[in-house]
């Protein structure tokens, strides 16, 4: 392809060619730098359950957010084999903006609790949660890790776990909480794909403000956003290309825009034509 292919895709292809994603941890040479377990959490009044996956890394190591930046490896979760599970979603805590070999990545250092919202098939019954995680971990080098964890989540009511509650509280603010007045997006053709310019009528989140635009389509790659402030408006522009070079469209309603500021973060879902 003529466009600059994202580093993480090149890295994943290279590692997959050597079978590292499926290799057992004991066979990998850098040691067990990350450990994972499940925090069983509690049951909500509506019958759903809150639990969490906790990742603990050796000092100096980090792992990645759902949109890891060009220098990161995106995490993947496989819940196959779970029992009494209808639906599950990760409630991502606010990540850090990190520098890696002169490139921007987004993730967490040393320990992160990832809250899970679980909908059981049969409310009030035990959930047997099984997860296979494919994550990237980095210090001086970046490597993939495949980790399996499982736990039986009791049907009986449990006290709220302060570790999970703290992680939920650290999520980005909603649009209303952050005082977003309007989000507009202009989409234009470029030589290799499309550009998306988001104009966010939003109070300052604290400089520097980093904007991450997610297209809602795993086959679309979005570049690091060029960001500037125009008074009460935050403007961010990213390039979008198709990973396989195919033609594509961008659905404004499917865009997810995250502002990572010094003071707080903001989660914005969709934008209007601008």
N, C-alpha and C positions, 0 to 999 in steps of 0.2 A: 504494500500500500504506500501511497505517497505521503499520507499524513504521519505525524509523529505518533507511533503506537504507544499506548500507555505502558509504563515500566512494569506495573504489576501483572499485566497480561503476558508480557514477554517472560517475566520471571515464572509465572505459573506454568506456561507451556514448557519451559526448560525443565522445571522441577518435575512436572508430570511425566516428561519423557524418561526420567530416571526412576519413576515410580515412587517418589518420596511422599506423595500425599497418602499413599496406602501402606507405606512401610511402618512396621511396628516401632514404637518409641524406643525400645531397647536396642534396635538396630541402627539408630541414628547416633552420630559421633559426638554431638556437642552436649549430650547429657540431658537430663530431665529438667529443663529450665522453667517449665510451667506446670502447675498442678491445678486440677479443677475438681470441684465438688458441687453438689446441689444443696441449697438451703431450702427446707421444705415449706417455709412460709405459713400462710393462713388462708382461711376461706372467707370470701366476701359475702355480704348479705344476699346478693343476687345469685349465689351458687357457684360463681366463678372462683378460681383460686389464684393467689399470688404466691409465687415461689421465685427462685433465682438460681442462676449459675454463677459461682464465684471462681474467678481465675486469679491465681497467685503466681507471680513470676519472680525469678531471682533478681537481686538488686541490679539496676541498670538496664533491665529488659523492659520492653513495651509490646503491646499488641494493638490491634486496630479497631476502629469504629466501623459502622456499616458502610460508610463511604470513606475509604482510607486515604484518598489522595493518590497522586501518581506513584509515590514511593512505597505504597502499602499493598498488602494482600487482603482482599475483602473476606470477611468471615462467612462461613456457611454452616447451617445447622440442619441436621437430619434427625427427625423425631420418630423414625420408623421403629416399630417394635414396642412403642408405648401402649399402655393399656388404659382404657376408659378416657381416651383423649379425643375431643371433638375439634378443638381449635387452640392455637397457642401463638402468642406474639411476644417479641422482645421489646421491653420498655427501656430504650437506650438512655443511660445517663449522659450528661453533657461531657463531650471529650475535650482533650487538649489539642491545640495546634502545635505540632512538633516539627523540628528541622532534621532532615535525614539526608546526608550527602549533598547538601545544598538544595534539596527539594523539600516541599511541604508534605507532611503526612499528618494524619488525624487519628488519635487513639488515646490509649491509657497507659500509664506507667505502673508497673510492679503489681498492682492489685486492682481489680474491678469487680463489682457485683452487678450482674445483668439481670434485672427483674423480669419475670415472665408472668404474663396474664394467661391463665389456662381456663378453657371451657371444657368441663368433663362431658362425656356422652351421657352419663347417669349422675345427676347432681346428688351430692351427699354420700357418694361412694369413693373409695380409695382410688387414687390415680397412680399408676405405675409409669413413671417418666423415664424414658431412655433417650439419650442424646448422643449423637456423633458430631463432634465439632471439628471443622477444618479452619484453622486460624493461622495467621502469620505472627511470628514473634521476632523481634529485632533487638540487637545491641549494636555491635560493629558489623554484623552480617544479619541478613534476614532469611529465615527458614520457615517452611510450613510445619504445622503440627496437626496431627489427627488425634483427638482425645475422645474417649468414650466415658460417659458417666451415667449412672442410673440411681434412682431412689424411689421408694414407695411413699407417696404423700398421704398422710392419714386423713380419713374422712372426718374425724372428730375436730372440733374447733381448737385452734392453737393460738397462743398469744402472738401479736405482731412482732416480727423480728426487726429490731432497730437498724440492722445493717441493710435490710431490703428497703425499709421505709426511708432511710437516708438516701439511698440510690434513686428511689422514685422522686424524692424531693429535689434531687439535683438535675432532673430533666430540664430541657429548654422550656422557656415560658411559651404559653399559647399566644396566638395572635391577639386575643383580647387582653390577656395579662400584660403583654408588652406594649399595648397601645397602638397597634398597627391600624392605620386609617385605610390604606389601600395598597394592593400589590398588582402592578401592571407588568406585562412581559411583551417585548417586541421580538419577533422571530424573523430572521433574514437569512437568505441564501449566501453561502460563501463558496470559495472555489472547491472545498473538500467536504462540505456538509452544511451545517446551519450555525448561526450564532443566536444566542439567547441573551437579551439584555433585560434584566429585572430592575424595575424602579420601585423601591419599597418605601412607602411614606410612613416612617417609623422613627420614634425617638432614638437617640444615640444609645447603643449598647456598650459603649466604652471602647476607645481606640486601643489597639488596632481591631477593626471589624473584619473578620474573614467570612465570606459567603460561600456556601456549598450548594450547588444546584444538582439535584438528582432527577433524572428524566422519567423514572417510573418504568423503564424498559431495560432489562439487564444487557441487551445487545448494543446499547448506546453508551459511548464514552463521552464524558464531559470534562473539559479542561479546568484547571485551577482558574477561579474567577479573578478578573481585574476589577478592583473595587474602589469606589470613591464616594465621598459625601458631597451632596449639594444641599446644604442646610438641613432641613428636616427630611430629606430624601436620600436613601442609600441606593447607589447605582452599582450593579454588578453585571459583568459580561463574561460569558463562557462560550467556547466553541463546542459543538456537538458533532460527532462522527459515528458512523455505524461500524461496529467491530469487524463485520464481514464485508464492508464496502458496499452494502446494498443501499437502495434508496429508502427513505424513511420520512416520517413526519413526527413532530413533537406535539403532544397533547398538553395544552396549558393546564388543564384541570388535573393532570397526573403529576405535574411538577411538584417537587418538595424542596423548599428552600430553607436552609438553616443559616442563621446569623450567629457566629461565634464571636462574642465581644469580650472585653476585659471584665465587664461588670456582670453580664448575664448572656444567655443564648436565647434565640427565638426560633420556634418551629412554625413554618408557614406552609400551608397546603393549597397548592393551586394559585393561579393568578389570572387576571383579566387581560384581554387584548390591549396593548399599549402603543 
